[in-house]
């Protein structure tokens, strides 16, 4: 995700991040605060780019849902601070591909942090954040590349947010994704 500056940096790390601006864009720091499921080898924490990799670097394996998940799968990200978002980028897996991503944003946070013991399915947590739907994007099945390529989608938006919800709908069925993951 990239943004225009939404105020002064809040720390030395934020100042260093601003120095990494590329053509006016700034990569935002975030953490995953909710995920409906994850594969043990590909946890949601793999979506967070370490400080040392910098802008434009990849961070490893990425996130994949558990095997045979219920749909939709939901990820909620909390940005380091309230920010103006200009662009979001999504890189799909080569075979575990969602048919559709829906995007939602909110400037307000939940009433309480997510507690998997009190709210195992996350319903109360998700409903406590007043999300606004931005829209959706469709992903290609990747059949033409025989599931060797990965699709990068760039979505240009102009919105303010502190929280982002990504709702992933059913997977594209293929012979390399027998567990129906996204």
Buried (B, 14 or more C-beta within 10 A) or exposed (E): BBBEEBEEBEEEEBEEBEEEBEEEBBBBBBEBBBBBBBBEEBBBEBBBBEEEEEEEEEEEEBBBBBEEBEBBBBBBBBBBBBBBBBEBEBEBBBBBBBBEBBBBBBBEBBEEEBEEEEBEEBEBBBEBBEBEEBEEBEBBBBEEEEBEEBBEBEBEBEBEBBBBBBBBBBBBEBEEBEEBBB
